[in-house]
Amino acid sequence: MSVPLNILDLVSIREGATARSAIAESMSSAALADELGFKRLWFAEHHNTMGLAASATALLISQAASVTERIRVGSGGVMLPNHAPLMVAEQYGTLANIHGDRIDLGLGRAPGTDGMTAEALARSSAEPQDFAQNIYDLQGWFGERGQAHSTPIKSAVSAGTDVPIWVLGSTMNGASIAGQLGLPFSLASHFAPSQIDAAIKVYRDSFTTEAPTAQIDEPYVMAGINVMVADSDAEADRQFTSVQQMFADIGRGRSRGLQPPIDPAEIAAQGGANPMLEISAVGSPDRATAQMAEFVERTGADELITITYAFDPEVTRQSMTLLADAWF
């Protein structure tokens, strides 16, 4: 296949396990992803979610970069209104100085949590104009002079690192912002499938190289897809019930760790497939990669970012290996 594959890791915590073990398992998978030929490994930012240990993305990125050699490591993403842009510049500039030109900075406007927790994070403005100005300032801090465009404040640790910036989004509004800023767009189609086609069109139609923030010459889309690959379709369907239970818990406001797989018939009895998981590739290597290829054909995506939840970390690693063998 011609489209590069990436991994989005939310560092899921299995029921009965700990954040410590989840992080260790994540780092083991990072090393494997590097060996298998995946292009990027990104960590998401989530808060007040007992089943996920992906909160301090910069720390996870640094650890993952230290156990890998080739793969690009980054954020998918930093929820920018939760953070002071100068601190983001300093953190990601430090990462680039430690680990070289392998660091990506994906930025989103959502809180990555609930309203109460967003307040505890001292959430600032998420308005599009403020988001755009923050990105412009970040680019200044990452530039040769290490100075933001709206302030004389400088950052020595980020100066000259030129960390590439992506805009994350799940709606046409986010797509429009990415296009108007002239930046690559990472579409959260793995949990927000309803506006995929319209969002991609809006992004491409609104894309401009005239914005002061523009970093690329033409639109560039990465799209998310849930993936579970196993030796057989039936086994993949069974393992995928772990993520189906997770999304059912979200809908019920239930907080618990990632659950072991169950009989798919139980999911059907509980109401069937969650529409949020519509963009998924589940099955044997042949079936899963065929579904992924259809998604690439539909979207024209330049890259795919895959999301895999499994109760058993060995199942995750087997899925990664089978997918890499079939796709690369």
Secondary structure, DSSP 4 states (H G I P E B T S, - for coil): --S-EEEEE--B-BTT--HHHHHHHHHHHHHHHHHHT-SEEEE----S-TTB----HHHHHHHHHHT-SSSEEEEEEEEGGGS-HHHHHHHHHHHHHHH-TTEEEEEESS-SS-HHHHHHTT-----HHHHHHHHHHHHHHHSTT-B-SSSS-B-TTTTT----EEEEESSHHHHHHHHHHT--EEE-TTT--TTHHHHHHHHHHH--S-STT---SS--EEEEEEEEE-SSHHHHHHHTHHHHHHHHHHHHT---PBPPP--HHHHHHTT---GGG-SEEEESHHHHHHHHHHHHHHH--SEEEEE---SSHHHHHHHHHHHHHHH-
